[in-house]
Amino acid sequence: MPQLYLQEYAKNLAGRRVCIACREGILRDHFSEIVVDIKFLMRMNVATSLFHNLPKRFANQKLLTELEKKLPTTNLVRIAPELDFYEAVLSHPDSMDKLIFLERRYLMDRQGKKINALTTGRVLESLADFGDLIGNVNFKDAMKRICAKIEAGACDRVHILPAGKDTIKHELFTVEGSGTMIANNFIEEFRQVQTDEEVAIVSRILTSYKRAGFLKPRSKEYLSRNRGSFFVTAIDGIIVGCVEQKVIDEQTVELGALAISTRFLKQRVGVYTVNAFIRAMLAQGYRRFISLTGNPRLQALFRQLDFDEKSPSEYSRRQSESPGVPMFYKAVGENGAAPSKP
Ligand SMILES: CC(C)(COP(=O)(O)OP(=O)(O)OC[C@H]1O[C@@H](n2cnc3c(N)ncnc32)[C@H](O)[C@@H]1OP(=O)(O)O)[C@@H](O)C(=O)NCCC(=O)NCCS
């Protein structure tokens, strides 16, 4: 069961409008689940709009009336069924901070794996990959239009979610999300952990990798007690990755507990986090960095950032605490360039 972080994520939605777009068939099939999700947003004081294309047939009167009754503060926008739904939604003049398309499925890559987050550049580059994996055969065109809308600066975030129970709630209020987010202007920020809810999010990210076995378990109490040593990368104010500062000696610091939320894997957030950590530590006067990891992905990342796989003798005590786990080492000179090799 995904964990909700209401306060933390609501802060980010305050004063914004979330627009939900849902075609007739999907709205019919998931009517009550969608209404419940939108009512939840209303309770969280989020302004909402619902775009749909229910025809004004007699048989639909009940649904149309129910929408009005159950969602009194939602801006209901009916798109004429004869229009192209995506084009009509995307060209609508209403302001849209977030636009959610409820579909049958999230976006998947060729291997059938969920795509968590994408930039428009990546979408346009790889449109060929999405092809018929998406239920709606017109989706390629829709994707092009979505990208054009984002690139024109008319919408910050577009989400593509499978319609169903709690999918909007989980997309907007959990670390993992439930669908695919498309955006360009991710604003990254690196800082120390602050609130209790942030401690809980870090704990969530770390425990999500428990099974992979590369990370030493850290209890919530440990995280809470040592919060001064935990740094996070936040995107749009939402924590997506963490790293622990472990002081070894007066010039050396270890990067521990490096983890990026599954939603943002392979988006170079790991690289950003390591580089931002190094910058923050240089500012504190550290010059040498070590990290011990058996995770081949992290090993590749360290090599890419000019860490050497070696275990200098002055760190033999630290190495003996994790026998057999490769150590990665990097030293940065006074001017931030040439490393001093031990
Ligand atoms: C290791 C981890 C932090 C990488 O984070 P990330 O944000 O996905 O990494 P990035 O997108 O910044 O990747 C940068 C580089 O890492 C390496 N890398 C990342 N994913 C990889 C993969 N699936 N296979 C091989 N190399 C990979 C590549 O060198 C990559 O460079 P490229 O983009 O030019 O190919 C992330 O996978 C993670 O959180 N893992 C689980 C936690 C964990 O095990 N931590 C280690 C504790 S010891």
The ligand as an ORCA input file, in Angstrom:
! r2SCAN-3c Opt
* xyz 0 1
  C      22.321      3.693     -7.859
  C      21.286      4.801     -8.001
  C      21.488      5.810     -6.878
  C      21.478      5.496     -9.372
  O      20.590      6.594     -9.462
  P      20.021      7.156    -10.836
  O      19.435      8.491    -10.554
  O      19.158      6.152    -11.501
  O      21.345      7.300    -11.707
  P      21.608      8.319    -12.872
  O      20.424      8.459    -13.759
  O      22.173      9.581    -12.308
  O      22.682      7.467    -13.651
  C      23.915      7.906    -13.963
  C      24.831      6.756    -14.345
  O      24.723      5.655    -13.441
  C      24.884      4.430    -14.153
  N      23.601      3.698    -14.190
  C      22.401      4.112    -13.743
  N      21.450      3.161    -13.954
  C      22.097      2.126    -14.553
  C      21.703      0.847    -15.025
  N      20.440      0.432    -14.975
  N      22.652      0.030    -15.551
  C      23.935      0.426    -15.642
  N      24.362      1.628    -15.235
  C      23.467      2.472    -14.698
  C      25.268      4.825    -15.549
  O      26.660      5.026    -15.587
  C      24.546      6.155    -15.681
  O      25.070      6.979    -16.658
  P      24.311      7.160    -18.081
  O      23.034      7.837    -17.748
  O      25.267      7.995    -18.859
  O      24.133      5.770    -18.590
  C      19.849      4.225     -7.993
  O      19.798      3.164     -8.910
  C      19.362      3.734     -6.652
  O      18.806      4.484     -5.874
  N      19.543      2.435     -6.373
  C      19.016      1.804     -5.207
  C      19.703      2.182     -3.936
  C      21.069      1.576     -3.829
  O      21.277      0.412     -4.069
  N      22.027      2.418     -3.442
  C      23.370      1.991     -3.281
  C      23.670      1.764     -1.839
  S      25.267      1.088     -1.588
*
